[in-house]
Amino acid sequence: MAKEKSPSLGEKKARAKPNRDPRTGQFLPGNKSGGRRELPEDLKEAFRAASPDALRLLVQIVNNDEAKDTDRIRAAEIILDRGYGKPRQAVDLDASNIPQVVIVGDVPD
């Protein structure tokens, strides 16, 4: 009796998510899923109402000398990210391997 070959990871993903490209996992054109659904306004308002308490908790963690350093640092990061935005990330781009494109002839206006 011959043993059946198990499906590859790409084949499993293709079966599980037929609206995605099996190689890249990106949504295919014409996808009807609509992406992430927006939160209802009443739920957004409930989160906003809890924000002052959440901020107080984060400040308590930052100021707690007995808390783990990792927890204090993470709480500080959250406060700074919300207050000033996340820092920009540097991108090291090496364009030396990109081929040059040479256009021969007239270029229409």
Secondary structure, DSSP 4 states (H G I P E B T S, - for coil): -PPPPPPPHHHHHHHH-TTB-TTT-PBPTT--S-SSPPPPHHHHHHHHHHHHHHHHHHHHHHH-TTS-HHHHHHHHHHHHHHHH-PPPPP----GGGSPP----S----
